[in-house]
Amino acid sequence: MCGIVGYIGYREAYPIIIKGLQRLEYRGYDSAGIALYDGKNINLSKTKGKVVDLQKRAEQEISLKGYIGIGHTRWATHGVPNDVNSHPHYSNSEDLVVIHNGIIENYAPLKKELQSKGYVFTSDTDTEVLINLIEYVQKNENLKLGKAVQLALTQVVGAYAIAVFDKKKPNEVIAARMGSPLAIGVGEDKKEFFIASDASPFIEYTKNAIYLEDGEIAVIRVGKDIKLRKIADDTLLDPFIQALELNLEQIEKGGYEHFMLKEIHEQPNAIIDTYRGRMLVNEGIIRMAGIDNHLERFLNADRIIIVACGTSWHAALVAEYVIESLARIPVEVEYASEFRYRNPIITSKDVVIAISQSGETADTRAAIQLAKQKGAFVFGVCNVVGSTISRESDAGAYTHAGPEIGVASTKAFTTQITVLILIALKLAKAKGSISNDEYFTHLQELERIPAKVAEALTSDENIKTIAAIYKDSPNFLYLGRGFNFPVALEGALKLKEISYIHAEGYPAAEMKHGPIALIDEKMPIVVIATKKGHYEKVVSNIEEIKARSGKIIAIVTKGDVDVKALADHVIEVPDTLELLSPLLTTIPLQLLSYHIAVMRNCNVDQPRNLAKSVTVE
Ligand code: M6R
């Protein structure tokens, strides 16, 4: 969950690494560090805090010269965030230096063994153990750095993406991966190489990248081909150089105060990008190669199991309602972290859909590995192109939302729902479980959704006013029913993660089985009360809240008068089909949490304790 960046080439490494770390800061941001090789010495600077703190410190304390360097932005696993535990870490001789994203699970016995051989440790990290193990192996076996790293890694249990540099061998950097993502940018004529957790740090320098697979190690030397091997058996591999589609504009704020706000506003276009080329409304066709090529697997499936975490899990819940209602295939939704350990019953007649924005979430990866072992067909719905889950799935569909940098997921959620609606409609058509009319009505309305999302975004000022009234409330309750129950959960999660206000999402009717006890005149309750579906029932729930003096913030269909008469505040969204309504009702909840967080001076894009991509258990 940390971010790593490395450079070897002909340019000054410092600015490349600092800018790269800033772009990767969404992955972890409790401390940061850099090591630069100036042709003679390694100059290392690290600090608790953000990359901007590192910059101030490094510029004061070390020489910033050098064409080789490695940098790190941390999300602490072993050892509190402080200067000493920050990366990079030296080996005891200070010849070797490493950056690491992941967890070395067997670090304790390895540390003990190294201590018995005289190694001394200054930090509490597993990473310092790893670099000293590499040094020990290198010296003991008299090996070249690449071989020493490889041999040391065979003794390690856990996850890693690492870059290692040895000042005795200053023409190379070694990179290796197991469980944590790692990309190598290949510069023109191999005159320079970049190493990073994702491609964003090097996008302006090269569009050519090699994504390491688990269990691979690369020896990177300027002017030479990358030597890629399997760590376990030393097999020499042919590196596959992929052309990147990412551009610089996509990873910058583009005039918005925060990435989250930019990403909220990108949703109309992101949804268009999701269905573009797939949904041919006039012809009544949905083209999705991942489904077309495996249609029988889906149609003959006993059930679909959807595994995911966090916001993606909420999208899975929406999908459960949508797929069951349109395609009449039984759907079960599972937290990937629970599914992987509870010995679930899975058969080869199950289809497992894994939803993950990053495509790197450790629990979701483990869940699909389990499903594959048991013979299920695995379909990945990911946003990050080339990500691990997208590669490890049997088939899949990208959401095409573009990079999502804000830690709080926004456009990933609505585009995941869009993909899953397309899948449900496609399966329903193939099964004949909906009428032609119903099918066309859904396609036509889905095509109108981006414009309606844009209209929903115009409620911003109204939402800001409401945010100002409730920004200091210690608790919030979110209620929704049917397709909008998962939206209530998502609204509560958004508020919790970026404003640190306690919030709970509930199915509206469940309120009277417990949460109603919380309601008093101070409690804001966000109720999704759009027309259609269970409107009258939700209105009754609103009456129940009103009777207990709760403060009602209602998300209503444009023109609604009944709820308006009852609620303290209303936020309107355009009318749509019930099944598509989560794509609209989500928008005001995202904006509400955003404005409350800004008013509470919270770090919206990098909320405390969180990381964008959870690549550890
Ligand atoms: O990359 P993924 O979709 O697999 O990530 C899953 C969760 O970690 C993620 O949705 C998390 O809950 C977000 N912070 C929510 O805003």
Boltz pocket constraint, residues with backbone or C-beta under 6 A from the ligand:
constraints:
  - pocket:
      binder: B
      contacts: [[A, 309], [A, 310], [A, 311], [A, 312], [A, 313], [A, 355], [A, 356], [A, 357], [A, 358], [A, 359], [A, 360], [A, 361], [A, 364], [A, 407], [A, 408], [A, 409], [A, 410], [A, 497], [A, 610], [A, 611], [A, 612], [A, 613], [A, 614]]
      max_distance: 6.0
